[in-house]
Amino acid sequence: MAKFEAQLNGDFNTILYAIEQGIVSGSASATLEDGSNYANGSFRCAVRVFERHSLASKGRVSMNITLVDDGQRVFLSAITAGGSAAVFFKINTIGEESFLREIERVVARFR
């Protein structure tokens, strides 16, 4: 498992759209699996789950994105999982780390 978190600057909807488009277009096998949205007053939260094939592990890797806007700040948490070929412990997290670098690339302009 790998994690990336950041405070972002910009419009919540613009950042969310950039994430959705950037992740899916950043890899031939990346897909947006599902999502959820919640809003209450100025508070907004969007959760997205992406998947892609990892050449390193020859399996699927998932990435969960949580984007939160409290009316003053936009916070991003991205967590990847999967991609290890081991049964009882992780020995190869290259696929997870590679997928996480995609989100870092996508949101760099909002930092």
Summary of the structure (lengths in Angstrom):
residues: 111
radius of gyration: 14.3
end to end distance: 23.1
largest distance: 45.1
contacts: 342
relative contact order: 0.27
helix: 28%
strand: 44%
